[in-house]
Amino acid sequence: MQNKLKIINDPVHGFIRIPHEILFDVIEHPYFQRLRRIGQTGLLNLIFPGATHTRFHHALGAMHLMFTALETLRQKGVKITEEEEKGAMLAILMHDIGHGPFSHALENMLMDDWHHEKLSLLLMNKLNEEFDGQLSIAIEMFQGKYHKKFFNQLISSQLDVDRLDYLNRDSFFTGVSEGNINTQRIISMMNVCSEGELVIDAKGVYSIENFLTARMFMYWQVYYHKTSALAEFLLVKILERAKYLISEGMDLPAGENLKYFLNRGKSSATDEDIYRFTQLDDNDIIHAMKSWQDSEDFILSYWCRCVIQRNLPKTVISTRPFKRKFIEEKIKNTNEFFGINNGKELVHEIKRKLLPYDTKKQPIYLLQKNGKKIRLEESQDQLLSGLMVHKTTRYILTFPRDISHIIS
């Protein structure tokens, strides 16, 4: 009989234990193994060459942190059964199972408005049928329907184990040390208050502020870096363009499953949609972009060459929207340089906004020694939380690098 209680060596957390056989069974399933071929950070490796880690890495790391968090809560007297432990670990293990190729960038392109969480839930239900209902508690927790609220907060909130893993992992693989947080310290400060909600022991206030600032720096320095934002934007435009050209009757080379989605109109998901979706990964998109570099459509071939050859368009960043006249000049120069009349397709303003700490949606609570909880931003000890409740917006204008020398 196969030993399923494995230990995995992870570069970020060290040794990760798989303490329940059902976890091993889910990891071995083709739906989960596909995550080995889905990058955690899209095209971020064009900017940070080390960022080649996958959703598979991240899911295992988040599962490990969930296990650590539950052990911590148990030591503080929180009652957690073995079935609940299994459920919480399964829920976080599968939280990204619905991610498609290049994750966030393309999730609405292939399946209309099907957010990855919706697809994750759909695949979880399919797996639950296969595993005779062993994932039922996990699905309840994932949806926030389980009667103990803190389980869902550990899976999805402003301070969940998902964020704790991806910040450390992305910091490690990009080499951007500003995102490096002390996950063990944060987890050791977790607690559950009398209302059954996840809180942080008051003495952990600075660890939480460090976590929030680290996340803010990672967004502006890594995820929303102007070239990162551009690379993600290009992926969307490439798929959009391919879909448009196919709808106009052009035959574009692509793998069978990708072609299926490029031809697919708007409709609710069918069993065939789900099957084909689980056959797709980053490789399908990369292979298609390599072929489309030679497309007779100038816009599509130009964008694909930009990505595959990493000869990316020029970007300019600003705290304010760009003036219409400035944008029109870039379009005019693009048309003249390439001898085309649809240069507006190659000039775009990209907008990125970030609210580092959302006090309305999911406030973080501190548990004081007297047993009362207070909001993080209301703590007398907080230094930075009050400054992170404001939204920041950046505007990025992208246009062909070939025209960057032209002075209008």
C-alpha positions as CSV (number, residue, x, y, z in Angstrom):
1,M,0.0,0.0,0.0
2,Q,1.3,3.4,-1.0
3,N,2.6,5.8,1.8
4,K,0.7,9.0,1.2
5,L,2.0,10.9,4.3
6,K,4.8,12.6,2.4
7,I,7.2,15.4,3.2
8,I,8.0,18.0,0.5
9,N,11.1,20.2,0.4
10,D,10.0,23.8,-0.3
11,P,12.6,26.6,-1.0
12,V,10.6,29.1,1.1
13,H,9.2,27.2,4.1
14,G,11.6,24.2,4.2
15,F,9.9,20.9,4.8
16,I,6.2,20.7,4.3
17,R,4.2,17.8,5.8
18,I,1.2,16.2,4.1
19,P,-0.5,14.9,7.3
20,H,-3.7,13.5,5.7
21,E,-4.1,11.0,2.9
22,I,-6.9,12.9,1.2
23,L,-4.5,15.9,0.7
24,F,-2.1,13.6,-1.1
25,D,-4.9,12.3,-3.3
26,V,-6.0,15.8,-4.3
27,I,-2.4,16.9,-5.0
28,E,-2.0,13.8,-7.3
29,H,-5.2,14.6,-9.3
30,P,-4.7,16.0,-12.8
31,Y,-6.7,19.2,-11.9
32,F,-4.1,20.0,-9.3
33,Q,-1.0,18.8,-11.2
34,R,-2.0,21.3,-14.0
35,L,-1.0,24.0,-11.6
36,R,2.6,23.0,-12.2
37,R,2.2,24.5,-15.6
38,I,0.5,27.7,-14.5
39,G,2.9,30.5,-13.4
40,Q,2.2,32.2,-10.1
41,T,3.1,35.6,-11.5
42,G,2.3,35.6,-15.2
43,L,5.0,37.3,-17.3
44,L,6.7,38.8,-14.3
45,N,9.9,36.8,-15.2
46,L,10.3,39.2,-18.1
47,I,11.1,41.8,-15.5
48,F,12.4,39.7,-12.6
49,P,14.1,36.7,-14.2
50,G,13.8,34.5,-11.1
51,A,10.0,34.7,-10.9
52,T,9.3,31.4,-12.6
53,H,7.5,29.7,-9.7
54,T,4.1,28.2,-10.1
55,R,0.6,28.1,-8.6
56,F,1.5,24.5,-7.6
57,H,4.4,25.9,-5.3
58,H,2.1,28.5,-3.9
59,A,-0.8,26.1,-3.1
60,L,1.5,23.8,-1.2
61,G,3.0,26.7,0.7
62,A,-0.4,28.1,1.7
63,M,-1.5,24.6,2.9
64,H,1.6,24.4,5.1
65,L,0.9,27.8,6.6
66,M,-2.7,26.8,7.3
67,F,-1.5,23.7,9.2
68,T,0.9,26.0,11.2
69,A,-2.0,28.5,11.9
70,L,-4.3,25.7,13.1
71,E,-1.7,24.3,15.4
72,T,-1.1,27.8,16.9
73,L,-4.8,28.3,17.5
74,R,-5.1,24.9,19.2
75,Q,-2.3,25.8,21.6
76,K,-4.4,28.9,22.5
77,G,-7.4,26.7,23.4
78,V,-9.4,27.0,20.2
79,K,-11.2,23.7,19.5
80,I,-10.4,22.4,16.1
81,T,-11.4,18.8,15.1
82,E,-9.4,16.6,12.8
83,E,-12.1,16.9,10.2
84,E,-12.0,20.7,10.4
85,E,-8.2,20.6,10.1
86,K,-8.6,18.4,6.9
87,G,-11.3,20.7,5.6
88,A,-9.3,23.9,6.1
89,M,-6.1,22.4,4.6
90,L,-8.1,21.1,1.6
91,A,-9.8,24.4,1.0
92,I,-6.6,26.4,0.9
93,L,-4.9,23.7,-1.1
94,M,-7.6,24.0,-3.8
95,H,-8.2,27.8,-3.6
96,D,-6.4,28.5,-6.9
97,I,-7.3,25.3,-8.7
98,G,-9.6,27.3,-11.1
99,H,-6.8,29.5,-12.3
100,G,-6.4,29.5,-16.1
101,P,-3.3,30.2,-18.2
102,F,-1.4,33.3,-16.9
103,S,-3.9,33.5,-14.1
104,H,-5.4,36.9,-13.5
105,A,-4.5,38.4,-16.8
106,L,-6.6,36.1,-18.9
107,E,-9.3,34.8,-16.5
108,N,-12.1,36.8,-18.2
109,M,-10.8,36.3,-21.7
110,L,-11.3,32.6,-22.0
111,M,-14.5,32.1,-19.9
112,D,-16.2,35.5,-20.2
113,D,-16.8,36.8,-16.6
114,W,-15.9,33.5,-14.9
115,H,-13.6,34.6,-12.0
116,H,-11.1,32.0,-10.9
117,E,-12.9,31.5,-7.6
118,K,-16.0,30.5,-9.4
119,L,-14.1,28.0,-11.4
120,S,-12.2,26.8,-8.3
121,L,-15.6,26.1,-6.7
122,L,-16.9,24.3,-9.7
123,L,-13.8,22.0,-9.9
124,M,-13.9,21.4,-6.1
125,N,-17.5,20.2,-6.5
126,K,-16.4,17.8,-9.3
127,L,-13.5,16.5,-7.1
128,N,-15.9,16.1,-4.2
129,E,-18.0,13.8,-6.3
130,E,-14.9,11.8,-7.2
131,F,-13.8,11.6,-3.5
132,D,-17.2,10.6,-2.2
133,G,-18.0,13.8,-0.3
134,Q,-14.7,14.1,1.5
135,L,-14.3,17.7,0.4
136,S,-17.7,18.9,1.7
137,I,-16.4,20.7,4.8
138,A,-13.6,22.3,2.7
139,I,-16.2,23.7,0.2
140,E,-18.3,25.1,3.0
141,M,-15.3,26.8,4.5
142,F,-14.2,28.1,1.1
143,Q,-17.6,29.7,0.5
144,G,-17.8,31.2,4.0
145,K,-20.8,29.0,4.9
146,Y,-19.1,27.0,7.7
147,H,-20.4,27.9,11.1
148,K,-17.0,28.8,12.5
149,K,-16.1,32.1,10.7
150,F,-12.4,32.1,11.4
151,F,-11.8,29.2,9.0
152,N,-13.0,31.3,6.0
153,Q,-11.0,34.2,7.3
154,L,-7.8,32.1,7.2
155,I,-8.6,31.2,3.6
156,S,-9.8,34.6,2.4
157,S,-9.4,37.9,4.2
158,Q,-7.0,40.8,4.4
159,L,-4.8,38.7,6.6
160,D,-5.1,35.1,5.2
161,V,-2.6,32.4,4.7
162,D,-2.9,32.8,0.9
163,R,-1.4,36.3,1.2
164,L,1.2,35.3,3.8
165,D,2.5,32.7,1.4
166,Y,2.4,34.6,-1.9
167,L,4.1,37.7,-0.4
168,N,7.0,35.7,1.0
169,R,7.2,33.4,-2.1
170,D,7.1,36.2,-4.7
171,S,9.6,38.2,-2.6
172,F,11.9,35.2,-2.6
173,F,11.7,34.4,-6.3
174,T,11.8,38.1,-7.5
175,G,14.6,39.0,-5.1
176,V,12.6,42.0,-3.9
177,S,13.3,41.9,-0.2
178,E,10.7,44.6,0.7
179,G,8.1,41.8,0.5
180,N,9.8,39.6,3.0
181,I,7.5,39.2,6.0
182,N,7.9,37.2,9.2
183,T,5.0,34.7,8.6
184,Q,5.9,32.7,11.7
185,R,5.6,35.8,13.9
186,I,2.3,36.8,12.3
187,I,0.8,33.3,12.7
188,S,2.0,33.1,16.3
189,M,0.0,36.2,17.0
190,M,-3.3,34.8,15.5
191,N,-6.2,34.1,17.9
192,V,-10.0,33.6,17.8
193,C,-12.2,36.0,19.8
194,S,-15.4,35.1,21.7
195,E,-17.5,35.8,18.6
196,G,-15.5,33.2,16.7
197,E,-13.7,35.6,14.4
198,L,-10.0,35.7,13.6
199,V,-8.1,38.4,15.5
200,I,-4.5,39.3,16.2
201,D,-3.1,39.5,19.7
202,A,-2.5,43.3,20.4
203,K,1.2,42.9,20.8
204,G,1.4,41.8,17.2
205,V,0.4,45.2,15.9
206,Y,3.8,46.1,14.3
207,S,4.1,42.7,12.6
208,I,0.7,43.4,11.0
209,E,1.7,46.9,10.0
210,N,4.9,45.4,8.5
211,F,2.8,42.9,6.6
212,L,0.5,45.7,5.2
213,T,3.4,47.9,4.1
214,A,5.3,44.9,2.6
215,R,2.2,44.1,0.5
216,M,1.9,47.7,-0.6
217,F,5.6,47.8,-1.6
218,M,5.2,44.5,-3.5
219,Y,2.3,45.9,-5.5
220,W,4.0,49.1,-6.6
221,Q,7.5,47.6,-7.0
222,V,6.5,44.2,-8.5
223,Y,2.9,43.5,-9.5
224,Y,2.1,47.1,-10.6
225,H,5.7,47.8,-11.8
226,K,5.1,49.7,-15.1
227,T,6.6,46.9,-17.2
228,S,4.7,44.2,-15.2
229,A,1.5,46.1,-15.8
230,L,2.3,46.4,-19.5
231,A,3.2,42.7,-19.9
232,E,-0.1,41.6,-18.3
233,F,-2.0,44.2,-20.5
234,L,-0.3,42.8,-23.7
235,L,-1.5,39.3,-22.9
236,V,-5.1,40.5,-22.7
237,K,-4.8,42.5,-25.9
238,I,-3.2,39.6,-27.7
239,L,-6.1,37.2,-26.8
240,E,-8.7,40.0,-27.5
241,R,-7.2,40.5,-30.9
242,A,-7.0,36.8,-31.7
243,K,-10.7,36.4,-30.7
244,Y,-11.6,39.4,-32.9
245,L,-9.7,38.1,-36.0
246,I,-11.2,34.6,-35.7
247,S,-14.7,36.2,-35.4
248,E,-13.8,38.0,-38.7
249,G,-13.0,34.7,-40.4
250,M,-9.2,34.6,-40.1
251,D,-7.7,31.2,-39.4
252,L,-5.1,31.4,-36.6
253,P,-2.9,28.5,-35.7
254,A,-3.5,27.3,-32.1
255,G,-3.8,24.2,-30.0
256,E,-7.1,22.5,-30.1
257,N,-8.2,23.5,-26.6
258,L,-7.2,27.2,-27.0
259,K,-8.9,27.3,-30.4
260,Y,-12.0,26.0,-28.8
261,F,-12.1,29.1,-26.4
262,L,-11.1,31.6,-29.1
263,N,-14.1,30.4,-31.1
264,R,-16.4,30.2,-28.1
265,G,-19.2,32.8,-27.9
266,K,-20.7,34.1,-24.7
267,S,-22.7,31.5,-22.8
268,S,-22.9,29.7,-19.5
269,A,-20.2,27.0,-18.9
270,T,-20.9,23.5,-20.1
271,D,-19.2,20.3,-19.2
272,E,-17.1,20.5,-22.3
273,D,-16.0,24.0,-21.4
274,I,-14.8,22.8,-18.0
275,Y,-13.1,19.7,-19.5
276,R,-11.2,21.8,-22.1
277,F,-10.4,24.5,-19.5
278,T,-8.6,21.9,-17.3
279,Q,-6.5,20.9,-20.3
280,L,-5.2,24.5,-20.8
281,D,-2.0,25.9,-19.3
282,D,0.6,28.6,-19.9
283,N,2.3,26.5,-22.6
284,D,-0.8,26.7,-24.9
285,I,-0.6,30.5,-24.8
286,I,3.1,30.7,-25.3
287,H,3.0,28.3,-28.2
288,A,0.2,30.3,-29.9
289,M,2.1,33.6,-29.4
290,K,5.2,32.1,-31.0
291,S,3.1,31.1,-34.1
292,W,1.3,34.5,-34.2
293,Q,4.5,36.4,-34.5
294,D,4.2,35.7,-38.2
295,S,0.5,36.6,-38.5
296,E,-0.6,38.7,-41.5
297,D,-2.3,40.9,-39.0
298,F,0.2,43.6,-38.1
299,I,-1.2,44.4,-34.6
300,L,-1.3,40.7,-33.5
301,S,2.2,39.9,-34.9
302,Y,3.7,43.1,-33.4
303,W,2.4,42.4,-29.9
304,C,3.4,38.7,-30.0
305,R,6.9,39.7,-31.1
306,C,7.0,42.2,-28.2
307,V,6.3,39.4,-25.7
308,I,8.2,36.5,-27.2
309,Q,11.3,38.5,-28.1
310,R,11.0,40.7,-25.0
311,N,11.2,43.8,-27.0
312,L,8.4,45.5,-25.0
313,P,6.8,48.8,-25.9
314,K,7.8,52.0,-24.2
315,T,6.0,53.0,-21.0
316,V,5.7,56.4,-19.2
317,I,4.2,56.5,-15.7
318,S,2.2,59.4,-14.1
319,T,0.1,60.1,-11.0
320,R,-2.5,61.8,-13.3
321,P,-4.3,60.8,-16.5
322,F,-2.3,61.7,-19.7
323,K,-3.5,64.6,-21.8
324,R,-5.6,63.7,-24.8
325,K,-3.3,65.8,-27.1
326,F,-0.2,63.8,-25.9
327,I,-1.9,60.5,-26.6
328,E,-3.1,61.7,-30.1
329,E,0.4,62.7,-31.0
330,K,1.7,59.2,-30.1
331,I,-1.1,57.6,-32.3
332,K,-0.2,59.9,-35.2
333,N,3.5,59.1,-34.9
334,T,2.7,55.4,-34.7
335,N,0.6,55.6,-37.9
336,E,3.3,57.5,-39.8
337,F,6.2,55.3,-38.6
338,F,4.6,51.9,-39.5
339,G,2.5,53.2,-42.5
340,I,-0.8,52.0,-40.9
341,N,-4.1,53.7,-40.0
342,N,-5.0,51.8,-36.8
343,G,-2.1,53.0,-34.7
344,K,-4.6,53.7,-31.9
345,E,-4.5,49.9,-31.2
346,L,-0.9,50.2,-30.2
347,V,-1.2,53.3,-27.9
348,H,-3.0,52.7,-24.5
349,E,-3.4,54.2,-21.1
350,I,-3.3,51.6,-18.4
351,K,-4.6,52.4,-14.9
352,R,-3.6,50.7,-11.7
353,K,-5.0,51.5,-8.2
354,L,-4.3,50.1,-4.8
355,L,-6.0,50.5,-1.4
356,P,-3.4,49.0,0.9
357,Y,-5.8,48.5,3.9
358,D,-9.5,48.3,3.3
359,T,-11.1,49.2,6.7
360,K,-14.7,48.7,5.4
361,K,-14.6,45.4,3.6
362,Q,-12.4,43.3,5.9
363,P,-11.0,45.2,8.9
364,I,-8.2,43.6,11.0
365,Y,-9.0,43.4,14.7
366,L,-6.6,43.3,17.6
367,L,-7.4,41.4,20.7
368,Q,-6.5,43.3,23.9
369,K,-5.5,41.7,27.2
370,N,-8.9,42.5,28.6
371,G,-10.5,40.3,26.0
372,K,-12.0,43.3,24.0
373,K,-11.2,43.7,20.3
374,I,-10.4,47.0,18.5
375,R,-9.8,47.8,14.9
376,L,-6.2,48.0,13.8
377,E,-6.4,51.6,12.7
378,E,-7.9,52.6,16.0
379,S,-5.0,51.2,18.1
380,Q,-3.0,53.8,20.0
381,D,0.1,51.7,19.1
382,Q,-0.4,51.8,15.3
383,L,2.1,53.9,13.4
384,L,1.3,53.4,9.7
385,S,-2.2,51.8,9.4
386,G,-3.9,55.2,9.4
387,L,-1.9,56.2,6.4
388,M,-2.8,53.1,4.4
389,V,-6.5,53.7,4.2
390,H,-6.2,55.9,1.1
391,K,-6.4,54.7,-2.5
392,T,-3.3,55.4,-4.7
393,T,-3.7,55.5,-8.5
394,R,-1.0,55.4,-11.2
395,Y,-1.4,55.9,-15.0
396,I,0.9,54.2,-17.5
397,L,0.9,55.2,-21.1
398,T,2.3,52.6,-23.5
399,F,3.3,53.1,-27.1
400,P,5.7,51.5,-29.6
401,R,9.4,51.8,-28.6
402,D,10.2,52.5,-32.3
403,I,8.6,56.0,-32.0
404,S,10.1,57.0,-28.7
405,H,12.9,59.0,-30.4
406,I,10.3,61.2,-32.3
407,I,9.8,64.5,-30.6
408,S,6.4,65.9,-31.3
